[in-house]
Amino acid sequence: MARQDFNDLLWFLAVAEERSFTRAAAKLGITQSTLSHTIKKLETRMGIRLLARTTRSVATTEAGETLRQSLAPRIAEIDAEIAALMSYRDRPAGTVRLTLSDHALSGLVWPKLKPVLAAYPDIKVEFSIDNGLRNIVEDQFDAGIRLGESVEKDMIAVRIGPDWRLLAVASPAYLAANPPPQHPNELVAHNCINMRQSRAGGLYAWEFEKDGQEVRVRVDGQLTFNTSVAMIDAALSGYGIAYVPEDLVAGLIAAGALIPVLETWSPPFPGYYIYYPSRRQSLPAFKVIVDALRHGAGQAGANS
């Protein structure tokens, strides 16, 4: 393939990742017709169909997905090397892309970064809210923020928050009409407010533990959300039992608006970590973000 065709590959990668010609064209700053024409020419030159198009969606073919998986990490490496050149500037600069849950963002990450970013106006941060696991290399994120137990072993991981736990809660009105469960298995008889894991597409199986006994329960109910805030609002409105981070409902419990159930079945577990490939360590802007998020002064927390 000729050198001038590299740009066409970048445009293909944008469409493959956005799964939309409209969004990809907006991201690239070109017209949709120009993008569509370029991709068709690329497919013609390669003699392979890369994208399957319908009136509503765009998806990669088997060959297209193979090409996407090959291109994405290479482009990410080039981006990282270019960003590293920013270290020659007087101040750290560049864009840092993070994937994280809404709970991690609102309860931990944003409160820590808000005062720091004010001192570094040349650092840009893009937050992608997703409660499922993401392949940060393939999806071109600089880092992910997840619970310690979910971090991939080949990544550098730095602890950024304390231990915490999920807590099952319901409104007084709901529990007055429905006797509180005494064992996690009794949740199947209750109206529970479900959490859908957006990346995997499945419903979260509620996890409990007591005296070494682990229990996973597939609950059912009228409502399903993919954010904790909405689940809490539904619980307050009497729609059933929600299983949500304790720190988000502590004030509501203290005020009597929500009542915890199965509390002894909800032990604490390791909190959030930021994880990333080793090559990101050398980027000044990225180092500012990691240092700002690090839990405890001088705590390394790498894969521990």
Residue pairs with C-beta under 8 A, 6 or more apart in sequence:
1 9
1 45
1 46
5 42
5 45
8 38
8 39
8 41
8 42
9 42
9 67
9 71
10 75
11 24
11 28
11 30
11 35
11 38
11 39
11 42
12 39
12 42
12 50
12 51
12 64
12 67
12 68
12 71
13 68
13 71
13 72
13 75
14 24
14 27
14 28
15 21
15 24
15 35
15 39
15 51
15 58
16 50
16 51
16 60
16 64
16 65
16 67
16 68
17 24
17 68
17 72
17 139
17 140
18 24
18 27
19 57
19 58
19 59
20 57
20 58
21 32
21 35
21 36
21 39
21 58
22 32
24 35
25 31
25 32
25 34
25 35
28 35
39 50
39 51
42 50
43 49
43 50
43 51
48 61
48 63
48 64
49 61
49 63
49 64
50 60
50 61
50 63
50 64
50 67
51 58
51 59
51 60
51 61
51 64
52 58
52 59
52 60
52 61
52 64
60 67
60 68
68 138
69 138
72 137
72 138
72 139
72 140
73 137
73 138
75 140
76 137
76 140
77 279
79 140
80 279
80 280
80 283
83 94
83 95
83 283
83 285
83 286
84 282
84 283
86 92
86 93
86 94
86 283
86 284
86 285
87 282
87 283
87 284
89 122
91 120
91 122
92 120
92 122
92 123
92 284
92 285
92 287
92 288
93 122
93 123
93 284
93 285
94 122
94 123
94 124
94 283
94 284
94 285
94 286
95 123
95 124
95 125
95 126
95 285
96 123
96 124
96 125
96 126
96 142
96 143
96 285
96 286
96 289
97 125
97 126
97 128
97 140
97 141
97 142
97 143
98 109
98 125
98 126
98 127
98 128
98 141
98 142
98 143
98 144
98 145
98 274
98 289
99 128
99 130
99 134
99 136
99 139
99 141
99 143
99 144
99 145
100 109
100 127
100 128
100 129
100 130
100 144
100 145
100 146
101 129
101 130
101 131
101 145
101 146
102 129
102 131
102 227
102 228
102 229
103 228
103 245
103 248
104 145
104 146
104 161
104 272
105 127
105 129
106 229
107 245
107 247
107 248
108 160
108 161
108 272
108 293
109 127
109 145
109 160
109 293
110 127
112 160
112 292
112 293
113 125
113 289
113 292
113 293
116 288
116 289
116 292
117 123
117 125
120 285
120 288
122 285
123 285
123 288
123 289
125 289
128 134
128 141
130 198
130 199
131 195
131 196
131 197
131 198
131 199
131 226
131 227
132 197
132 198
132 199
132 200
132 201
133 144
133 146
133 150
133 199
133 200
134 141
134 144
134 199
136 142
136 143
136 144
136 155
136 275
136 276
136 277
137 277
142 276
142 280
142 283
142 286
143 274
143 275
143 276
143 280
143 286
143 289
143 290
144 151
144 274
144 275
144 276
145 160
145 272
145 273
145 274
145 275
145 293
146 272
146 273
146 275
147 269
147 270
147 271
147 272
147 273
148 157
148 159
148 270
148 271
148 272
148 273
149 269
149 270
151 157
151 273
151 275
151 303
152 275
153 303
155 275
155 276
155 277
155 303
156 275
156 276
156 277
156 278
156 281
156 302
156 303
157 273
157 274
157 275
157 301
157 302
157 303
158 273
158 274
158 275
158 290
158 293
158 294
158 300
158 301
158 302
159 270
159 271
159 272
159 273
159 294
159 295
159 296
159 299
159 301
159 304
160 271
160 272
160 273
160 274
160 293
160 294
160 295
160 301
161 271
161 272
161 295
162 271
162 295
163 268
163 269
163 270
163 271
164 245
164 246
164 247
164 268
164 269
164 271
165 245
165 246
165 266
165 267
165 268
165 269
166 206
166 207
166 243
166 244
166 245
166 246
166 266
167 243
167 244
167 245
167 246
167 249
167 260
167 263
167 266
168 181
168 187
168 206
168 241
168 242
168 243
168 260
168 261
168 262
168 263
168 266
169 232
169 235
169 241
169 242
169 244
169 249
169 252
169 253
169 258
169 259
169 260
169 261
170 178
170 180
170 235
170 240
170 241
170 242
170 258
170 259
170 261
171 235
171 236
171 237
171 238
171 257
171 258
171 259
172 256
172 257
172 259
173 238
174 191
174 235
174 238
174 239
174 240
174 241
175 259
175 261
178 190
178 191
180 259
180 261
181 187
181 189
181 190
181 241
181 261
181 262
182 262
183 215
183 262
183 265
184 206
184 208
184 215
184 217
184 262
184 265
185 215
185 217
187 206
187 217
187 219
187 241
187 262
188 217
188 218
188 219
188 220
190 219
190 221
190 240
190 241
191 221
191 222
191 239
191 240
191 241
192 206
192 219
192 220
192 221
192 240
192 241
192 242
192 243
193 221
193 223
193 224
193 225
193 231
193 234
193 235
193 239
193 240
193 241
193 242
193 243
194 203
194 204
194 219
194 220
194 221
194 223
194 224
194 225
195 203
195 204
195 224
195 225
195 226
195 228
195 231
195 243
196 202
196 203
196 204
196 224
196 225
196 226
197 203
197 204
197 226
198 226
203 218
203 224
204 243
205 216
205 217
205 218
206 216
206 217
206 218
206 219
206 243
207 214
207 215
207 216
208 214
208 215
208 216
208 217
208 262
208 265
208 266
209 215
209 265
209 267
210 264
210 265
210 267
215 265
219 241
219 243
221 239
221 240
222 239
222 240
223 231
223 234
223 239
223 240
225 231
225 234
228 244
228 245
228 248
229 248
231 242
231 243
231 244
232 242
232 244
232 248
232 249
232 252
232 258
234 240
234 242
235 241
235 242
235 244
235 258
236 252
236 257
236 258
241 261
246 266
249 258
252 258
253 259
253 260
271 295
273 301
274 289
274 290
274 293
276 286
276 290
280 286
281 287
294 301
295 301
